[in-house]
Amino acid sequence: MIELKNVNKTYRMGKVGVQALRDVCLKIIPGEFVSIIGPSGSGKSTLLHILGFLDRPDSGAYLLDGKDVTGFGDDKLANLRNSVAGFVFQQFHLLSRISALENTELPLVYAGKSHLKEKAAEKIAVVGLTERRFHRPNELSGGQQQRVAIARALVNDPLIIFADEPTGNLDTKSEEEIITILKQLNKRGKTVVMVTHEKEIAKQSKRIISMRDGRIVSDQATQSDFSEIKASLAKGFLERKLSRHDSTFSVNEIIDNLRQGFNSILSNKMRSVLSMLGILIGVASVIAMLALGQGAKKSMSERLASLGTNVLTLRPGAHHRGGVALESGSVTRFTIEDAKAISRI
């Protein structure tokens, strides 16, 4: 169960505050397919970001499985994003240098589940791209890239799919394919929350929430029969997910991160060479400046030392100080014996 209670969110635009959400109250039952629609600036994307743990409300409560997550730290929220939520964005956000299958595997690497990479192939098959799994994003159409993004969102088996304008950059045929995939996922028990500005797309969902000026102005069901809705959030689910969170890196995670780093270097050879060249030039410049500074310091010290050991300055002493005559023996005089002693040195 997802529940928002009197949620408010304000963004600062310079010296002006823009209230994106105003006392939003909302409940989403596990297994629903919900569309959030509204004009630009109505707050629908802000609402989706808060529901997907990407942003925090300024006030109000966000209850997930009966627990208020608004007070969770960054690590716990990151764990929820990785395990509970799957994100599908309008811009796909695929890495251009790796294949569709490798893009799908990325969440497994971040979650320390790289040993389960066969799941990536399964999700690629779910979206119907098995034959194109080794193709890079620039070799895929817009609809195919969005299907890869959906497979990536599914690979960690999330309970909730958050889709932000998933059909915004697609043609009519690709729109139908993406909506069909989302509806199939919903029939399998996944909760789907989709933001869209197209009423025709929103009508494909089971519930439409309309927003304007940061408020929910209408909330209506498009399908009256909810008997097939399956509760995915079992009691105690949140505690189990959070108890698995570990801030330390395992050996497999370190190896996976190193592998990803080397793959990134090899995939962008020119950029990597230029970066290393810049680092080498910077380090060499620092070493050269330190060496010049140390050499100048040593040279100056030697010159001052040579001046101090070869020159002896003698000044006559005064029998009077401050107008007062000094007593006998108070002034030390330079004698012949002193001169002879110095000559022997």
C-alpha positions in Angstrom: 0.0 0.0 0.0 1.2 3.5 -1.0 -0.3 6.4 0.9 0.5 10.1 0.8 -0.9 12.4 3.5 -1.0 16.2 3.1 2.3 16.2 1.1 3.7 19.6 0.1 6.7 20.4 -2.0 8.2 23.9 -2.9 11.1 24.6 -5.2 13.2 27.8 -5.1 13.5 29.6 -8.4 16.0 32.2 -7.5 14.3 34.4 -4.8 10.8 33.1 -5.8 9.3 29.9 -4.3 7.2 27.7 -6.6 4.8 25.3 -4.8 4.8 22.2 -6.9 2.5 20.1 -4.6 -0.2 21.4 -2.3 -1.7 19.1 0.4 -1.7 16.0 -1.8 -3.5 13.0 -0.4 -3.3 9.7 -2.3 -3.7 6.0 -1.9 -2.4 3.4 -4.4 -3.4 -0.2 -3.9 -0.8 -2.9 -4.8 -1.5 -4.1 -8.3 -3.2 -1.0 -9.7 -2.3 0.7 -13.0 -2.5 4.4 -12.3 -2.1 7.3 -14.8 -1.3 10.8 -13.6 -2.3 13.5 -16.1 -2.2 17.3 -16.2 -0.9 20.3 -18.1 2.8 21.3 -17.9 3.6 22.6 -14.4 0.7 20.9 -12.7 3.1 18.9 -10.4 2.6 15.4 -11.9 6.4 14.8 -12.4 7.1 16.1 -8.9 4.5 13.7 -7.5 6.1 10.8 -9.4 9.6 11.7 -8.1 8.4 11.7 -4.5 6.5 8.4 -5.0 9.7 6.9 -6.6 12.0 8.0 -3.7 13.8 10.5 -6.0 12.7 13.5 -4.0 11.5 14.3 -0.5 8.4 16.3 0.4 8.8 19.4 2.5 5.9 18.3 4.8 3.4 15.5 5.1 3.9 11.8 5.3 4.7 9.1 2.7 3.6 5.6 4.0 4.9 2.5 2.2 3.8 -0.8 3.6 2.6 1.2 6.7 6.0 2.8 7.4 6.7 6.5 6.9 9.8 6.7 4.6 10.1 10.5 4.6 12.6 10.2 7.5 14.8 7.6 5.9 18.4 8.5 5.1 20.0 8.5 1.7 21.3 4.9 2.0 17.9 3.5 2.8 16.2 5.5 0.1 18.8 4.3 -2.4 18.1 0.7 -1.3 14.4 1.2 -1.9 15.0 2.7 -5.3 17.1 -0.3 -6.2 14.8 -3.0 -4.8 11.2 -1.7 -4.8 11.0 0.7 -7.7 11.8 0.3 -11.4 12.0 3.5 -13.5 11.1 4.1 -17.2 11.9 7.6 -18.5 11.0 9.5 -21.6 14.6 9.9 -22.7 15.6 6.2 -22.2 19.0 7.0 -20.5 20.8 4.0 -22.1 24.6 3.9 -22.2 25.5 4.2 -25.9 28.8 2.2 -25.8 27.3 -1.1 -24.5 24.7 -3.5 -25.8 21.0 -3.8 -24.9 21.8 -6.8 -22.7 24.6 -5.0 -20.9 22.4 -2.0 -20.3 19.8 -4.3 -18.8 22.4 -5.9 -16.5 23.5 -2.6 -14.9 21.0 -2.6 -12.0 22.2 -6.2 -11.1 25.8 -4.9 -10.9 24.7 -2.0 -8.6 22.7 -4.3 -6.4 25.6 -6.8 -6.1 23.7 -9.5 -8.0 25.9 -9.9 -11.0 25.8 -13.6 -10.6 22.2 -13.5 -11.7 22.9 -12.0 -15.1 20.7 -14.6 -16.8 17.8 -12.6 -15.4 18.7 -9.8 -17.8 18.3 -12.2 -20.8 14.9 -13.2 -19.4 13.7 -9.6 -19.1 15.0 -8.9 -22.6 12.8 -11.8 -23.8 9.8 -10.5 -21.9 9.9 -7.2 -23.9 10.5 -9.2 -27.2 14.1 -8.2 -28.0 16.0 -11.5 -27.7 17.2 -11.2 -31.3 18.4 -7.6 -30.7 20.0 -8.1 -27.3 23.6 -7.6 -28.6 22.8 -4.4 -30.5 23.8 -1.0 -29.2 21.2 1.7 -28.6 22.2 3.6 -31.8 21.3 0.4 -33.7 17.8 0.3 -32.2 14.6 2.2 -32.9 13.1 4.5 -30.3 10.5 1.9 -29.4 13.1 -0.8 -29.1 15.2 1.5 -26.9 12.2 2.1 -24.6 11.7 -1.6 -24.4 15.3 -2.1 -23.3 14.6 0.6 -20.6 11.6 -1.4 -19.4 13.7 -4.6 -19.3 16.3 -2.7 -17.2 13.6 -1.5 -14.9 12.3 -5.1 -14.4 15.6 -6.9 -13.9 15.6 -6.5 -10.1 12.0 -7.7 -10.0 10.6 -4.4 -8.5 7.1 -4.2 -7.1 6.3 -0.8 -8.6 7.0 0.5 -12.1 7.3 4.3 -12.3 7.0 5.5 -15.9 7.5 9.2 -16.7 6.1 9.9 -20.2 7.2 6.5 -21.5 5.6 7.1 -24.9 6.5 10.8 -25.3 9.2 10.3 -28.0 7.6 7.4 -29.8 5.4 6.9 -32.9 1.9 5.5 -32.7 3.0 1.9 -33.3 5.7 2.0 -30.7 3.3 3.7 -28.2 0.9 0.7 -28.6 3.8 -1.7 -28.0 4.9 0.0 -24.8 1.4 0.4 -23.4 0.8 -3.3 -24.1 3.9 -4.3 -22.2 2.9 -2.2 -19.2 -0.6 -3.7 -19.2 0.9 -7.2 -19.3 3.2 -6.4 -16.4 0.2 -5.0 -14.5 -1.7 -8.3 -15.1 1.2 -10.2 -13.6 0.8 -8.2 -10.3 3.1 -5.3 -10.9 1.9 -1.9 -9.7 2.3 0.7 -12.5 2.3 4.4 -12.0 2.5 6.4 -15.2 2.8 10.1 -15.9 1.4 11.2 -19.3 -0.2 14.3 -20.9 -2.2 12.2 -23.5 -5.7 11.3 -22.4 -5.8 8.4 -24.9 -2.8 6.8 -23.3 -4.2 7.5 -19.8 -7.4 5.7 -20.7 -5.5 2.4 -21.0 -4.9 2.4 -17.3 -7.3 1.3 -14.6 -7.3 4.7 -12.8 -6.8 8.3 -13.9 -5.6 11.0 -11.5 -5.8 14.6 -12.9 -3.6 17.3 -11.4 -3.6 21.1 -11.8 -1.6 23.7 -9.9 -0.1 21.1 -7.6 -3.4 19.7 -6.5 -5.4 16.5 -7.3 -8.6 17.8 -9.0 -10.1 14.4 -9.9 -9.5 10.7 -9.2 -11.6 8.3 -11.2 -11.5 4.6 -12.0 -11.7 3.6 -15.6 -12.4 -0.1 -14.7 -14.8 -1.0 -12.0 -13.6 -4.6 -11.5 -10.5 -4.7 -9.3 -11.0 -8.3 -8.3 -7.8 -9.3 -10.1 -5.6 -6.9 -8.2 -2.9 -8.8 -6.3 -1.3 -7.5 -3.2 2.5 -7.5 -3.9 3.6 -5.8 -0.6 3.4 -8.6 1.9 3.5 -7.7 5.6 7.0 -7.1 6.8 8.3 -6.7 3.2 9.9 -3.3 4.0 11.9 -4.6 7.0 13.2 -7.5 5.0 14.4 -5.2 2.2 16.1 -2.8 4.5 17.7 -5.5 6.6 19.5 -6.7 3.5 21.1 -3.4 3.0 24.9 -3.4 3.6 27.0 -0.3 3.1 30.2 -2.4 2.7 31.4 -3.8 -0.6 31.7 -7.5 -1.1 34.5 -9.0 -3.2 32.1 -9.6 -6.1 30.9 -6.0 -6.1 34.5 -4.7 -6.1 35.3 -7.0 -9.1 32.2 -5.9 -10.9 33.0 -2.2 -10.3 36.5 -2.7 -11.6 35.2 -4.6 -14.7 32.8 -1.7 -15.3 35.6 0.8 -15.0 37.8 -1.0 -17.4 34.9 -1.5 -19.9 34.3 2.3 -19.7 38.0 3.0 -20.4 38.1 0.7 -23.3 34.8 1.9 -24.7 36.0 5.5 -24.8 39.6 5.2 -25.8 40.2 8.8 -26.9 38.6 10.3 -23.9 40.5 8.0 -21.6 43.8 8.9 -23.3 43.2 12.6 -23.0 42.2 12.3 -19.4 45.3 10.3 -18.5 47.4 12.8 -20.5 45.9 15.7 -18.5 46.6 14.0 -15.2 50.2 13.3 -16.2 50.8 16.9 -17.3 49.3 18.1 -14.0 51.4 15.8 -11.8 54.6 16.6 -13.8 53.9 20.4 -13.4 53.4 20.1 -9.6 56.6 18.0 -9.3 58.6 20.6 -11.4 57.3 23.5 -9.4 58.2 21.8 -6.1 61.7 21.0 -7.4 62.3 24.5 -8.5 61.1 25.9 -5.2 63.4 23.5 -3.2 66.4 24.4 -5.4 65.8 28.1 -5.1 65.5 27.7 -1.3 68.7 25.7 -1.0 70.6 28.2 -3.2 69.5 31.2 -1.1 70.4 29.4 2.1 74.0 28.7 0.8 74.4 32.3 -0.2 73.3 33.6 3.2 75.5 31.1 4.9 78.6 32.2 2.9 78.0 35.8 3.7 77.7 35.1 7.4 80.9 33.0 7.9 83.4 35.4 6.0 82.4 38.8 7.4 83.0 40.1 10.9 81.7 43.6 11.8 83.2 45.5 14.7 81.6 48.6 16.2 83.1 50.8 18.9 81.4 50.6 22.3 80.2 53.7 24.1 81.2 54.8 27.6 77.8 56.6 28.0 74.3 55.2 27.6 71.3 57.4 27.8 73.4 60.3 29.1 74.7 58.2 32.0 78.4 57.4 32.3 79.0 53.7 32.6 81.3 52.3 35.4 84.7 50.8 34.7 84.6 47.4 33.2 81.0 47.6 31.9 82.1 48.0 28.3 83.8 45.0 26.6 86.8 46.0 24.5 88.4 44.3 21.5 91.9 43.4 22.4 95.1 42.2 20.6 94.6 38.8 22.1 91.1 38.6 20.6 92.5 39.5 17.2 95.2 36.8 17.5 92.5 34.2 18.5 90.4 35.0 15.5 93.4 34.7 13.2 94.0 31.2 14.4 90.5 30.0 13.5 
